[in-house]
């Protein structure tokens, strides 16, 4: 093979690895977004718990409990709901997605080096199933809350 053919093969190989890296970074951004959304959901549950408690203990003009009493009541009060659990699920899924994205990145890199790359859809299918399930659950929740 001539010199220009070897250079072209090297450039193609570099492009393939750079594309693999861009894909990996996209998966990492997705996992960060999922974890951030989970964190917001969990903190939202905490915020709602505190609002409900303040309403229940009646922090109105007359008869306010002392700061210590309100603080103790706030620290032990829990409202039923799914935001906290759902937030934790999102954070865990985001962490797992990052781990599996790294594993996939390494596997694809090896396959590209050995010129035996074959696309796999397992990670794509897992993310799609998670987003689809979440969307359906949110839709059901919103419809029931009308």
Secondary structure, DSSP 8 states (H G I E B T S, - for coil): --HHHHHHHHHHHHHHHHHHHHHHHHHHHHHHHHHHHHHHHHHHHHHHHHHHHHHHTT-SSSS---HHHHHHHHHH-----SHHHHHHHHHHHHHHHHHHHHHHHHHHHHHHHTT------HHHHHHHHHHHHHHHHHHHHHHHT-
